[in-house]
Amino acid sequence: MPGIDECLLEAMRLPGARGAALVDWTSGLALGAVGEPPGGDHETTAAEAAELARLAAEHGAFAAADDPEGGDRPPVEDLIVSNRDSYHLLRFVDTTFDSSVFLHLWLTRAEGNLALARIRLGEMAERLVLG
């Protein structure tokens, strides 16, 4: 089972990957980061991505219809933001403890495969060991 560093390095092997981070969406801190940050600074990128993650996670409109209470899992599975030259994929990570972390992967549009990245990031989130 991979830890944070191994998981982020695996994410960087995806086609078009420019950078990846594991972020705590409560504090906005990057728990780990690799590659090129979109704004030139990993900490700023983490804080800005955490704001977006909090907005989605804390609003009931985005919760699964069959789980209105949210249970122990984040109410949102992932978020996708696209712009003219890149994709940003935020994948919430389920943990055995009360946690609020997500994987943030950014890809170039020209080389990235969004569907593949979403599937692989989901697999990585399931295998990630935090502790």
N, C-alpha and C positions, 0 to 999 in steps of 0.2 A: 504494500500500500504506500503510495507516494506521499511525501510531505510537501510543504509549500514550494520549496525550491524545485523539486523534481516535477511537480505539477506545472509550474510556470514554464520550465524549460520544455516540457512536452507541448504546451500550448504554442510555444514559439516555432515548433516544427510544422505547424499547420500552414498550408499555402497562403501567402500574403500577410502572414503575421508580422506586425511591426512592434508590438509590445503587449505585455500582459501584467496584471497585478491581482493580488488578493487584497481586498479592502474591507474594513469594518465599516458598515454603513451607519452605525450609531455615532462613532467618533470621527469618521472621515479619514482615518489613518490607513496608509498602505502597510500591510503586514509583510509584504514582499512585492518586488517589482523587477521586471527584466525588460530589455529592449528600449526602444525609443518612446518617450512619453509624448502624447499628442500636443501638449502645450509647452513642451520643453522642460517640464518639472513634474516628477512622479507624485509628489505630495499635493500639489495643486490639482492635478488631474484626479487623484484619489478623492479629494474633498469635493470636487465638483460632481464626480460620478456618484458619490455617496448621497448628495442632495437629491439627485434623480432617483436613486434606488429607494431612499426614504419616502419620497412622494408616492411612488408606486406601491411600496410595501405597506404603508400606513393608511391607504384609502381603500375602503371596502368595495368600491366599484371594480377593483382589479382582482378581488379574491375569487377563487374557484367557487362556482355555484353550489357544488356538493359539499363544501366545507366552509360555511359562513363564519365559523369561529376561528378558522385558521389553524387550529390544533397546534402541534409543535413545529410545523413546517412554515416557512415563509409563504404568504398568500400568493406571491408571484413566482413563477418559475424562472423566467428570464425577460430581459428587455433588449430590444434592438433599436439602435439609433443609426441612421445613415445620413451622410452628407455627400457632397460632390465627389470626394476622393477616398472616403473610407467608411467602414462599418465599425460600430462599437457594439459589442455584445456583453451584457451583464448577466451572469448566471448566479442565482442565489444558491448557497450551499447549505444543505441540511446537516446539522450536527447533533451529537448525542447530548450536548449541553446547550444551555440558553445562549445562542450565538446569533450574530447578525452580520454575516460575511457574504461576500460575493466575489466571483472571479470576473475580471474585466479584461476582455481581449479586444484589441483593435487591429483591423485588417485593412489593407489597401483594396479598393474596389476592383482595380484592374487585375489583381492576382488572387484575391481572396475568394473563397467559396463559402458563402454565408450558411448554406444548409449543412455542409460538412462540419464547419466550425461549431454550429449549434449542437449538433449530435455529439461531437468529440468533447466539447466543453461540458456537456451534461454527464458524459461518462467520467471525465476527470473529476467533476464535482462529487460524484458518487464514491469515487475511490480515495479522495483526498483525506489525509489523516491530519487532524488538528489536535494539539494537545501539549 
